[in-house]
Amino acid sequence: MQQRFTSPSQVGHVLASRRKALQLSQHAVAEKMGISQNRLSELELDPARLTLDRLIALSNLLGLELVIRDKDTTVTGSDW
């Protein structure tokens, strides 16, 4: 899977979807991260509050990889 993000809410959706696809409960993931289930729920709903450390840890735990690369400079009608 490859996903391009343009807003924080998309990050939360992808993280929650991946967790569910792996059949992991919020409780199980939160426990592995050392946070409460309630806090994980808040972060999935409002991922703008994720620290970079937590985003990387959560991504790793869910088998995801964060990649930063040069942006495609080709302008299409949907970019505006």
GUPA-497146 format. One record per atom (N, C-alpha, C, O): x, y, z; atom name; residue number from 0. Coordinates in steps of 0.1 Angstrom, whole numbers, padded with zeros to 4 digits. Example, Ala and Ser with C-alpha at 12.3 -4.5 7.8 and 13.67 -1.06 7.14 Angstrom:
! GUPA-497146
<node <0132,-0057,0078>,N,0>;
<node <0123,-0045,0078>,CA,0>;
<node <0132,-0033,0078>,C,0>;
<node <0142,-0033,0085>,O,0>;
<node <0128,-0022,0071>,N,1>;
<node <0137,-0011,0071>,CA,1>;
<node <0129,0000,0079>,C,1>;
<node <0134,0011,0080>,O,1>;
//
This chain:
! GUPA-497146
<node <0008,-0012,0000>,N,0>;
<node <0000,0000,0000>,CA,0>;
<node <0009,0012,0000>,C,0>;
<node <0019,0013,0007>,O,0>;
<node <0005,0022,-0008>,N,1>;
<node <0012,0035,-0008>,CA,1>;
<node <0001,0046,-0006>,C,1>;
<node <-0009,0045,-0013>,O,1>;
<node <0003,0055,0003>,N,2>;
<node <-0007,0066,0005>,CA,2>;
<node <0000,0079,0005>,C,2>;
<node <0010,0081,0012>,O,2>;
<node <-0006,0089,-0002>,N,3>;
<node <-0001,0102,-0001>,CA,3>;
<node <-0010,0110,0008>,C,3>;
<node <-0023,0110,0007>,O,3>;
<node <-0005,0118,0017>,N,4>;
<node <-0012,0125,0027>,CA,4>;
<node <-0013,0140,0024>,C,4>;
<node <-0002,0146,0020>,O,4>;
<node <-0024,0146,0025>,N,5>;
<node <-0026,0160,0024>,CA,5>;
<node <-0032,0166,0037>,C,5>;
<node <-0033,0179,0038>,O,5>;
<node <-0036,0158,0046>,N,6>;
<node <-0041,0163,0059>,CA,6>;
<node <-0039,0153,0070>,C,6>;
<node <-0038,0141,0067>,O,6>;
<node <-0038,0158,0082>,N,7>;
<node <-0036,0149,0094>,CA,7>;
<node <-0047,0139,0095>,C,7>;
<node <-0044,0127,0099>,O,7>;
<node <-0059,0142,0092>,N,8>;
<node <-0070,0133,0094>,CA,8>;
<node <-0068,0120,0086>,C,8>;
<node <-0073,0109,0090>,O,8>;
<node <-0062,0121,0074>,N,9>;
<node <-0059,0110,0066>,CA,9>;
<node <-0050,0100,0073>,C,9>;
<node <-0051,0088,0071>,O,9>;
<node <-0040,0105,0080>,N,10>;
<node <-0031,0097,0088>,CA,10>;
<node <-0038,0088,0098>,C,10>;
<node <-0036,0076,0099>,O,10>;
<node <-0047,0095,0105>,N,11>;
<node <-0055,0087,0115>,CA,11>;
<node <-0063,0076,0109>,C,11>;
<node <-0064,0065,0114>,O,11>;
<node <-0069,0079,0098>,N,12>;
<node <-0077,0069,0091>,CA,12>;
<node <-0069,0057,0086>,C,12>;
<node <-0073,0046,0088>,O,12>;
<node <-0057,0060,0081>,N,13>;
<node <-0048,0049,0076>,CA,13>;
<node <-0043,0041,0088>,C,13>;
<node <-0043,0029,0087>,O,13>;
<node <-0039,0047,0099>,N,14>;
<node <-0034,0040,0111>,CA,14>;
<node <-0045,0031,0117>,C,14>;
<node <-0043,0020,0120>,O,14>;
<node <-0057,0036,0118>,N,15>;
<node <-0069,0029,0123>,CA,15>;
<node <-0072,0017,0114>,C,15>;
<node <-0075,0006,0118>,O,15>;
<node <-0072,0020,0101>,N,16>;
<node <-0076,0009,0091>,CA,16>;
<node <-0065,-0002,0091>,C,16>;
<node <-0069,-0014,0091>,O,16>;
<node <-0053,0002,0092>,N,17>;
<node <-0042,-0008,0093>,CA,17>;
<node <-0043,-0017,0106>,C,17>;
<node <-0042,-0029,0105>,O,17>;
<node <-0046,-0010,0117>,N,18>;
<node <-0047,-0017,0130>,CA,18>;
<node <-0058,-0027,0129>,C,18>;
<node <-0057,-0039,0133>,O,18>;
<node <-0069,-0023,0123>,N,19>;
<node <-0081,-0032,0121>,CA,19>;
<node <-0078,-0044,0112>,C,19>;
<node <-0082,-0055,0114>,O,19>;
<node <-0071,-0040,0101>,N,20>;
<node <-0067,-0051,0091>,CA,20>;
<node <-0058,-0061,0097>,C,20>;
<node <-0059,-0073,0094>,O,20>;
<node <-0050,-0057,0107>,N,21>;
<node <-0041,-0067,0114>,CA,21>;
<node <-0049,-0074,0126>,C,21>;
<node <-0043,-0082,0133>,O,21>;
<node <-0062,-0070,0127>,N,22>;
<node <-0070,-0076,0138>,CA,22>;
<node <-0064,-0073,0152>,C,22>;
<node <-0064,-0082,0160>,O,22>;
<node <-0059,-0061,0153>,N,23>;
<node <-0054,-0056,0166>,CA,23>;
<node <-0064,-0047,0173>,C,23>;
<node <-0069,-0038,0166>,O,23>;
<node <-0066,-0049,0185>,N,24>;
<node <-0075,-0039,0193>,CA,24>;
<node <-0067,-0027,0196>,C,24>;
<node <-0055,-0027,0197>,O,24>;
<node <-0075,-0016,0199>,N,25>;
<node <-0068,-0004,0204>,CA,25>;
<node <-0061,-0007,0217>,C,25>;
<node <-0050,-0002,0219>,O,25>;
<node <-0067,-0015,0225>,N,26>;
<node <-0061,-0019,0238>,CA,26>;
<node <-0047,-0025,0236>,C,26>;
<node <-0038,-0022,0243>,O,26>;
<node <-0047,-0035,0227>,N,27>;
<node <-0034,-0043,0224>,CA,27>;
<node <-0023,-0033,0219>,C,27>;
<node <-0012,-0034,0224>,O,27>;
<node <-0027,-0025,0210>,N,28>;
<node <-0017,-0016,0204>,CA,28>;
<node <-0012,-0005,0214>,C,28>;
<node <-0001,-0002,0215>,O,28>;
<node <-0022,0000,0222>,N,29>;
<node <-0019,0010,0232>,CA,29>;
<node <-0009,0004,0242>,C,29>;
<node <0000,0011,0247>,O,29>;
<node <-0012,-0008,0246>,N,30>;
<node <-0004,-0015,0256>,CA,30>;
<node <0011,-0016,0251>,C,30>;
<node <0020,-0013,0259>,O,30>;
<node <0012,-0020,0239>,N,31>;
<node <0026,-0021,0233>,CA,31>;
<node <0033,-0007,0232>,C,31>;
<node <0045,-0007,0232>,O,31>;
<node <0025,0003,0230>,N,32>;
<node <0031,0017,0229>,CA,32>;
<node <0033,0023,0243>,C,32>;
<node <0039,0033,0244>,O,32>;
<node <0027,0017,0254>,N,33>;
<node <0028,0023,0267>,CA,33>;
<node <0019,0035,0269>,C,33>;
<node <0022,0044,0277>,O,33>;
<node <0008,0035,0262>,N,34>;
<node <-0002,0045,0264>,CA,34>;
<node <-0016,0039,0267>,C,34>;
<node <-0017,0026,0266>,O,34>;
<node <-0025,0047,0271>,N,35>;
<node <-0039,0041,0274>,CA,35>;
<node <-0046,0039,0261>,C,35>;
<node <-0043,0045,0251>,O,35>;
<node <-0056,0030,0261>,N,36>;
<node <-0065,0028,0250>,CA,36>;
<node <-0072,0041,0246>,C,36>;
<node <-0074,0044,0234>,O,36>;
<node <-0076,0048,0256>,N,37>;
<node <-0083,0061,0254>,CA,37>;
<node <-0074,0071,0246>,C,37>;
<node <-0079,0078,0237>,O,37>;
<node <-0061,0071,0250>,N,38>;
<node <-0052,0080,0243>,CA,38>;
<node <-0050,0076,0229>,C,38>;
<node <-0049,0084,0220>,O,38>;
<node <-0049,0063,0226>,N,39>;
<node <-0048,0058,0212>,CA,39>;
<node <-0060,0062,0204>,C,39>;
<node <-0059,0066,0193>,O,39>;
<node <-0072,0060,0210>,N,40>;
<node <-0084,0064,0203>,CA,40>;
<node <-0084,0079,0199>,C,40>;
<node <-0087,0083,0188>,O,40>;
<node <-0079,0087,0209>,N,41>;
<node <-0078,0102,0206>,CA,41>;
<node <-0069,0105,0195>,C,41>;
<node <-0071,0113,0186>,O,41>;
<node <-0057,0097,0195>,N,42>;
<node <-0047,0100,0184>,CA,42>;
<node <-0052,0095,0170>,C,42>;
<node <-0049,0101,0160>,O,42>;
<node <-0060,0084,0170>,N,43>;
<node <-0066,0080,0157>,CA,43>;
<node <-0076,0090,0152>,C,43>;
<node <-0077,0092,0140>,O,43>;
<node <-0083,0096,0161>,N,44>;
<node <-0094,0106,0158>,CA,44>;
<node <-0088,0119,0155>,C,44>;
<node <-0093,0127,0146>,O,44>;
<node <-0077,0123,0161>,N,45>;
<node <-0071,0136,0160>,CA,45>;
<node <-0056,0134,0158>,C,45>;
<node <-0048,0138,0168>,O,45>;
<node <-0051,0129,0147>,N,46>;
<node <-0037,0126,0146>,CA,46>;
<node <-0028,0138,0145>,C,46>;
<node <-0015,0137,0146>,O,46>;
<node <-0033,0150,0144>,N,47>;
<node <-0025,0162,0144>,CA,47>;
<node <-0018,0163,0158>,C,47>;
<node <-0008,0171,0159>,O,47>;
<node <-0023,0156,0168>,N,48>;
<node <-0017,0157,0181>,CA,48>;
<node <-0006,0146,0183>,C,48>;
<node <0000,0146,0194>,O,48>;
<node <-0003,0138,0173>,N,49>;
<node <0007,0128,0173>,CA,49>;
<node <0021,0135,0173>,C,49>;
<node <0023,0144,0165>,O,49>;
<node <0030,0131,0182>,N,50>;
<node <0044,0135,0181>,CA,50>;
<node <0050,0127,0170>,C,50>;
<node <0045,0116,0167>,O,50>;
<node <0061,0132,0165>,N,51>;
<node <0068,0125,0155>,CA,51>;
<node <0073,0111,0160>,C,51>;
<node <0073,0101,0153>,O,51>;
<node <0078,0111,0173>,N,52>;
<node <0082,0099,0179>,CA,52>;
<node <0071,0088,0179>,C,52>;
<node <0073,0077,0176>,O,52>;
<node <0059,0093,0183>,N,53>;
<node <0048,0084,0184>,CA,53>;
<node <0043,0079,0171>,C,53>;
<node <0040,0067,0169>,O,53>;
<node <0043,0088,0161>,N,54>;
<node <0039,0084,0147>,CA,54>;
<node <0049,0073,0142>,C,54>;
<node <0044,0064,0136>,O,54>;
<node <0062,0075,0144>,N,55>;
<node <0071,0065,0139>,CA,55>;
<node <0070,0052,0147>,C,55>;
<node <0070,0041,0141>,O,55>;
<node <0068,0053,0160>,N,56>;
<node <0066,0040,0168>,CA,56>;
<node <0053,0033,0164>,C,56>;
<node <0054,0021,0162>,O,56>;
<node <0043,0040,0162>,N,57>;
<node <0030,0034,0158>,CA,57>;
<node <0031,0028,0144>,C,57>;
<node <0026,0017,0142>,O,57>;
<node <0037,0035,0135>,N,58>;
<node <0039,0030,0122>,CA,58>;
<node <0047,0017,0122>,C,58>;
<node <0043,0008,0115>,O,58>;
<node <0058,0017,0129>,N,59>;
<node <0066,0005,0130>,CA,59>;
<node <0058,-0006,0136>,C,59>;
<node <0059,-0018,0131>,O,59>;
<node <0051,-0004,0146>,N,60>;
<node <0043,-0014,0153>,CA,60>;
<node <0032,-0020,0143>,C,60>;
<node <0029,-0032,0144>,O,60>;
<node <0027,-0012,0134>,N,61>;
<node <0017,-0016,0125>,CA,61>;
<node <0023,-0021,0112>,C,61>;
<node <0016,-0024,0102>,O,61>;
<node <0036,-0022,0111>,N,62>;
<node <0043,-0027,0099>,CA,62>;
<node <0042,-0017,0087>,C,62>;
<node <0042,-0021,0076>,O,62>;
<node <0042,-0004,0091>,N,63>;
<node <0042,0007,0080>,CA,63>;
<node <0055,0014,0080>,C,63>;
<node <0062,0014,0090>,O,63>;
<node <0058,0020,0069>,N,64>;
<node <0071,0027,0068>,CA,64>;
<node <0068,0042,0064>,C,64>;
<node <0060,0044,0055>,O,64>;
<node <0074,0051,0071>,N,65>;
<node <0072,0065,0067>,CA,65>;
<node <0084,0069,0058>,C,65>;
<node <0095,0066,0061>,O,65>;
<node <0080,0075,0047>,N,66>;
<node <0090,0079,0037>,CA,66>;
<node <0088,0094,0033>,C,66>;
<node <0077,0098,0031>,O,66>;
<node <0099,0101,0033>,N,67>;
<node <0098,0115,0028>,CA,67>;
<node <0106,0116,0016>,C,67>;
<node <0118,0111,0015>,O,67>;
<node <0100,0122,0006>,N,68>;
<node <0107,0123,-0007>,CA,68>;
<node <0103,0136,-0014>,C,68>;
<node <0094,0143,-0010>,O,68>;
<node <0111,0139,-0025>,N,69>;
<node <0107,0151,-0032>,CA,69>;
<node <0093,0150,-0038>,C,69>;
<node <0089,0139,-0042>,O,69>;
<node <0086,0161,-0037>,N,70>;
<node <0073,0162,-0042>,CA,70>;
<node <0073,0162,-0057>,C,70>;
<node <0081,0169,-0064>,O,70>;
<node <0064,0155,-0063>,N,71>;
<node <0062,0155,-0078>,CA,71>;
<node <0057,0169,-0082>,C,71>;
<node <0047,0174,-0077>,O,71>;
<node <0065,0176,-0090>,N,72>;
<node <0061,0190,-0093>,CA,72>;
<node <0052,0191,-0105>,C,72>;
<node <0049,0202,-0110>,O,72>;
<node <0047,0180,-0111>,N,73>;
<node <0038,0180,-0121>,CA,73>;
<node <0025,0185,-0116>,C,73>;
<node <0019,0179,-0107>,O,73>;
<node <0020,0196,-0122>,N,74>;
<node <0007,0202,-0117>,CA,74>;
<node <-0004,0196,-0125>,C,74>;
<node <-0004,0196,-0138>,O,74>;
<node <-0015,0192,-0118>,N,75>;
<node <-0027,0187,-0125>,CA,75>;
<node <-0038,0195,-0120>,C,75>;
<node <-0037,0202,-0110>,O,75>;
<node <-0049,0194,-0126>,N,76>;
<node <-0061,0202,-0122>,CA,76>;
<node <-0066,0198,-0108>,C,76>;
<node <-0071,0207,-0101>,O,76>;
<node <-0063,0186,-0103>,N,77>;
<node <-0068,0183,-0090>,CA,77>;
<node <-0058,0188,-0079>,C,77>;
<node <-0062,0188,-0067>,O,77>;
<node <-0047,0193,-0082>,N,78>;
<node <-0037,0199,-0073>,CA,78>;
<node <-0042,0213,-0068>,C,78>;
<node <-0037,0217,-0057>,O,78>;
<node <-0051,0219,-0075>,N,79>;
<node <-0055,0232,-0071>,CA,79>;
<node <-0069,0231,-0066>,C,79>;
<node <-0075,0241,-0062>,O,79>;
//
